[in-house]
Amino acid sequence: MKKYILDLVVTQNIRLHANYVLIKMTHANPLPEMVPGQFAEIRIDGSQSTYLRRPISINSVDKAANEVWFLVQLVGDGTRQLATVKEGDVVNVVLPLGNGYTLPQEAAAVKPLLVGGGVGTAPMLMLGSTLAKMGIKPTFLLGARSANDLLQLEEFQKLGDVYTTTEDGSMGEKGYVTQHSVLGNQKFDMIYTCGPKPMMMSVAKYAAANEIECEVSLENKMACGVGACLCCVENTDEGHLCVCKDGPVFNIKKLLWQI
């Protein structure tokens, strides 16, 4: 898929949480096609300590408004500077990067489970929206530390059934996503997940044990975003592959995880 370097214009910067913002951007021309699971490399202007672009998942694409959404977690100097952008600011973005999730060929009799943890819920929104447009009702299982960390719930609820877990029990079931009762009460034939690696490995273990197809979106540290610097390599059954170019989405059968 062709990649573009675009100067996007900020239309909204919404503070969702003390550590999260939702940034919406547009362009004078129609935005390029993007698929669920892809990401962008965003240049950080105004930060003297940030030299590399920041890889950010594509959260959603609003074609009617010609907007792309980015859910940004404030982690270091780069993302904190990015979180200060205002309406009308210009942000240089490279997109779309990487490969997305595998979509079902037919809508009939498909029951997908979309599992997201922390900021890993970001690509689940676009994936859920895409599935819904195909006539497939997704089920979301979202995990976080507390109720305040569960983001965009209203957006997810528009698309399908939403189940939640929190570590402190402040919303949904207490514990981790792989401990949620929905996994025992319903049967799924496809699982998509993104989030902290330990969570994804637990989800992958559950999927493998129950012979369910499963794709994970890896969040290895990245620099270039195009497979040149090799800092994000992951060991697979084909050898070392670049997460930014060959992923970030992989079927768990390709990964050499000890699950």
C-alpha positions in Angstrom: 0.0 0.0 0.0 1.3 3.4 -1.0 2.7 5.6 1.8 2.2 9.4 2.1 4.0 12.2 3.8 1.2 14.7 4.6 0.9 18.0 6.5 -2.3 17.4 8.3 -4.4 20.1 10.1 -5.6 19.5 13.6 -9.4 19.8 13.8 -9.8 18.8 17.5 -7.6 17.8 20.5 -9.8 16.3 23.1 -8.5 15.5 26.6 -10.0 12.1 27.5 -8.0 11.5 30.6 -5.0 13.0 32.5 -2.7 10.7 30.4 -4.7 10.4 27.1 -5.8 12.8 24.3 -7.7 12.1 21.1 -6.4 14.2 18.2 -8.4 14.5 15.0 -6.7 15.7 11.8 -7.7 16.4 8.3 -6.3 17.4 4.9 -7.3 19.6 2.0 -7.4 16.5 -0.2 -9.2 13.2 0.5 -7.1 11.1 3.0 -5.5 8.0 1.6 -7.1 4.5 2.2 -6.2 3.0 5.6 -7.1 -0.3 7.1 -7.5 -1.4 10.7 -4.3 -2.2 12.4 -2.1 0.2 10.5 -0.3 3.1 12.1 1.3 6.5 11.4 4.7 8.0 12.2 4.1 11.5 13.5 6.8 14.2 13.6 7.1 16.0 16.9 7.8 19.7 16.5 8.8 21.9 19.4 10.6 19.3 21.5 14.3 19.6 21.8 14.7 16.1 23.2 12.6 14.3 20.6 14.5 13.4 17.3 12.4 10.5 16.0 8.8 10.4 14.8 6.4 8.7 17.2 4.5 5.6 15.9 0.8 6.0 16.7 -2.0 3.6 15.9 -4.8 4.8 13.6 -7.8 4.9 15.9 -10.5 5.7 13.4 -11.1 7.2 10.0 -14.2 9.4 9.5 -14.6 9.5 5.7 -17.5 11.9 5.8 -15.5 14.5 7.7 -12.2 13.5 6.0 -10.6 13.0 9.4 -8.1 10.5 10.9 -8.1 10.0 14.6 -5.2 9.3 16.9 -5.5 8.2 20.5 -2.3 9.3 22.2 -1.0 8.2 25.5 1.3 10.7 27.2 4.4 8.7 28.0 7.5 10.8 27.4 8.5 14.2 26.1 7.5 13.4 22.5 3.9 12.4 23.2 3.5 15.1 25.8 4.5 17.7 23.2 2.2 16.2 20.7 -0.6 16.4 23.1 -0.3 20.2 23.2 -1.4 20.7 19.5 -4.3 23.0 19.0 -7.0 23.3 16.4 -5.5 24.7 13.2 -1.9 23.5 13.9 -0.1 21.6 11.1 1.3 18.2 12.0 3.6 16.2 9.6 2.5 12.6 9.4 3.7 9.5 7.4 0.8 7.1 6.8 -0.5 4.5 6.4 2.3 2.2 7.6 2.4 -1.6 8.2 -0.1 -4.3 7.6 -3.6 -4.5 9.1 -5.8 -7.2 10.5 -7.1 -10.0 8.3 -10.8 -9.3 7.7 -13.3 -12.2 7.2 -14.1 -13.1 3.6 -17.7 -13.6 4.4 -20.0 -12.1 7.0 -22.1 -15.2 7.6 -21.6 -17.1 10.9 -18.5 -15.1 11.9 -18.2 -14.2 15.6 -15.1 -12.1 16.3 -13.8 -11.0 19.7 -11.7 -7.8 19.8 -9.5 -7.6 22.9 -7.8 -4.4 23.8 -5.8 -3.3 26.8 -4.7 0.2 27.8 -3.9 2.3 24.7 -4.1 -1.0 22.8 -7.8 -0.4 22.5 -7.1 2.3 19.8 -7.0 0.1 16.7 -9.9 -2.0 18.0 -12.3 0.9 17.3 -11.5 1.1 13.6 -11.5 -2.7 13.3 -14.9 -2.9 15.0 -16.3 -0.1 12.8 -15.0 -1.9 9.6 -16.5 -5.2 10.8 -19.8 -3.6 11.5 -19.9 -2.1 8.0 -19.4 -5.6 6.7 -22.5 -6.7 8.6 -20.5 -8.4 11.3 -21.4 -7.5 14.9 -18.1 -7.4 17.0 -17.8 -8.3 20.6 -15.3 -6.1 22.5 -13.4 -7.1 25.6 -11.5 -4.1 27.0 -9.2 -4.1 30.0 -7.6 -1.3 32.0 -6.3 -0.5 35.5 -9.4 1.4 36.6 -12.7 2.7 35.2 -11.1 6.1 34.4 -8.7 4.3 32.0 -11.4 2.7 29.9 -11.6 5.1 27.0 -14.1 5.7 24.1 -16.7 3.3 25.6 -19.6 5.2 23.9 -17.9 4.8 20.5 -17.4 1.0 21.1 -21.0 0.6 22.3 -22.3 2.0 19.0 -20.7 -0.9 17.2 -21.3 -4.1 19.3 -21.4 -5.7 22.7 -18.8 -4.3 25.2 -17.4 -6.2 28.1 -14.8 -4.7 30.5 -12.3 -5.7 33.2 -10.5 -3.4 35.6 -7.7 -4.4 37.9 -9.3 -2.6 40.8 -12.9 -3.7 40.1 -14.2 -0.2 39.5 -15.9 -1.2 36.3 -16.9 -4.5 34.8 -15.3 -7.6 36.2 -12.3 -7.4 38.5 -9.1 -8.9 37.1 -7.6 -9.3 33.6 -9.2 -9.8 30.2 -8.4 -13.5 30.1 -10.3 -14.0 33.4 -13.6 -12.5 32.1 -16.6 -14.8 32.2 -17.5 -14.0 28.5 -14.7 -16.3 27.4 -16.5 -19.2 29.1 -20.0 -18.2 28.2 -19.6 -17.5 24.5 -17.8 -19.1 21.6 -15.7 -17.1 19.2 -14.1 -18.1 15.9 -11.7 -15.3 15.6 -9.8 -13.1 18.1 -8.0 -9.9 17.4 -6.0 -8.2 20.1 -3.7 -5.3 20.9 -2.2 -4.1 24.2 0.6 -4.9 26.6 2.7 -8.0 25.5 1.9 -10.0 28.6 -1.9 -9.5 28.0 -1.6 -10.4 24.3 0.4 -13.6 25.2 -2.3 -14.6 27.6 -5.0 -14.0 25.0 -2.9 -15.9 22.5 -2.5 -18.8 24.9 -6.3 -18.9 25.4 -6.8 -18.8 21.6 -4.3 -21.6 21.0 -5.8 -23.8 23.7 -9.3 -23.4 22.2 -8.1 -23.7 18.6 -9.3 -20.2 17.7 -7.6 -18.1 15.0 -5.9 -15.1 16.6 -4.0 -12.1 15.4 -2.0 -9.7 17.6 -0.7 -6.2 17.0 2.8 -5.9 18.3 4.0 -2.7 19.9 7.8 -3.3 19.7 9.9 -0.1 19.9 10.1 1.5 16.5 12.2 4.3 14.9 11.9 4.5 11.1 8.6 2.8 10.5 9.6 1.4 7.1 11.9 -1.5 7.9 15.2 0.2 7.4 16.6 0.5 10.9 15.8 -3.0 12.2 15.2 -1.9 15.8 11.7 -3.5 15.9 12.5 -7.0 14.7 10.5 -9.9 16.1 11.5 -13.6 15.8 9.1 -15.6 13.8 8.8 -18.9 11.9 10.3 -17.0 8.9 13.2 -15.6 10.9 13.5 -12.0 12.2 10.8 -9.8 10.7 10.3 -6.0 11.1 7.2 -5.3 13.1 6.8 -1.9 11.4 6.9 -3.3 7.8 5.9 -6.9 8.0 3.5 -6.3 10.9 2.5 -4.8 13.3 -0.2 -7.5 13.0 0.8 -11.1 13.0 -1.1 -14.4 13.3 0.1 -16.1 16.5 1.0 -19.1 14.5 3.9 -17.2 13.0 5.3 -16.0 16.3 7.7 -18.1 18.4 6.0 -17.2 21.7 6.2 -19.8 24.4 2.5 -20.2 25.0 
